[in-house]
Amino acid sequence: MISYKGKNHVCLLDLAMELIRGKWKAVIICHLNKGEKRFLELQRITCGVSQKVLTEKLKELEEDKLITKVVYPEVPPRVEYFLTDMGKDLAIVLESLEDWSSKYFSHLK
């Protein structure tokens, strides 16, 4: 067993999947892989995520050190989200998964 943040995982893959579990985290990472984004831009391009859920998922991704939130000292404050190096490495894996999905499920579009 592997313990991380008070949860037990059966293996490292289980732990890795926990970091992106759910509908939005992988999508957010894929969008941030194309460059930094502001909150409203992320909300617009994720199509359907509520403000509350997006806020929660961004906070979780930040706590797991997959993204960084930068608040610029301006009025009004400008906030941008970036992938960390660990997040960029994960984005490469997610791109491979997306390629696999395209290969076998592109006919469903």
C-alpha positions in Angstrom: 0.0 0.0 0.0 1.1 3.5 -0.8 -0.3 6.3 1.5 -0.6 9.8 0.1 -2.6 12.6 1.7 -4.3 10.2 4.1 -5.5 7.9 1.3 -4.2 4.4 0.6 -3.4 3.4 -2.9 -2.8 -0.1 -4.1 0.1 1.0 -6.5 1.7 4.0 -8.0 -0.7 3.9 -11.0 -3.6 4.1 -8.6 -2.0 7.2 -7.0 -1.3 8.8 -10.4 -4.9 8.2 -11.5 -6.2 9.8 -8.3 -4.4 13.0 -9.3 -6.5 13.3 -12.5 -9.7 11.4 -11.4 -12.9 13.0 -12.4 -14.3 14.8 -15.4 -12.3 18.1 -15.4 -8.7 17.7 -14.1 -7.3 16.1 -17.2 -9.2 18.6 -19.4 -7.8 21.5 -17.5 -4.2 20.1 -17.7 -4.6 19.6 -21.5 -5.8 23.2 -21.9 -3.0 24.6 -19.8 -0.5 22.6 -21.8 -1.2 25.0 -24.7 -0.2 28.0 -22.5 -1.2 29.9 -19.4 -4.9 30.7 -19.0 -7.0 33.0 -16.8 -10.0 31.6 -14.8 -12.7 32.8 -17.1 -10.9 31.6 -20.2 -10.6 28.2 -18.6 -14.2 28.2 -17.8 -15.2 29.2 -21.3 -13.1 26.5 -23.1 -14.0 23.7 -20.7 -17.7 24.0 -21.8 -19.9 23.2 -18.9 -17.9 23.3 -15.8 -19.4 25.5 -13.1 -17.4 28.3 -11.4 -17.5 26.3 -8.1 -16.2 23.1 -9.6 -13.5 24.8 -11.6 -12.3 26.6 -8.5 -12.2 23.3 -6.6 -10.4 21.5 -9.3 -7.8 24.3 -9.8 -7.2 24.3 -6.0 -6.7 20.5 -6.0 -4.3 20.6 -9.0 -2.4 23.4 -7.3 -2.2 21.4 -4.0 -0.8 18.4 -6.0 1.8 20.7 -7.6 0.5 20.1 -11.1 -0.3 23.8 -11.7 0.8 27.1 -10.4 -1.4 30.1 -9.8 0.1 33.5 -10.3 -1.6 36.6 -9.0 -0.3 39.8 -10.5 -0.4 43.0 -8.3 -2.7 45.0 -10.6 -6.1 46.6 -10.1 -8.2 44.6 -10.8 -6.0 41.6 -9.9 -5.0 39.4 -12.9 -4.7 35.7 -12.1 -3.2 33.2 -14.5 -2.7 29.4 -14.2 0.4 27.6 -15.5 1.5 24.0 -15.6 4.4 23.1 -13.4 7.2 20.8 -14.7 5.4 17.9 -13.1 2.2 19.0 -14.8 3.9 19.3 -18.1 5.2 15.7 -17.8 1.7 14.5 -17.0 0.3 16.5 -20.0 2.6 14.4 -22.3 1.0 11.2 -20.9 -2.5 12.6 -21.3 -1.7 13.5 -24.9 -0.8 9.9 -25.5 -4.1 8.8 -24.0 -5.9 11.3 -26.2 -4.1 9.9 -29.3 -5.1 6.4 -28.3 -8.7 7.6 -27.9 -8.6 9.3 -31.3 -7.3 6.1 -32.9 -10.1 3.9 -31.6 -13.1 6.3 -31.1 -12.7 9.1 -33.7 -15.7 7.6 -35.6 -17.9 8.7 -32.7 -17.4 12.4 -33.3 
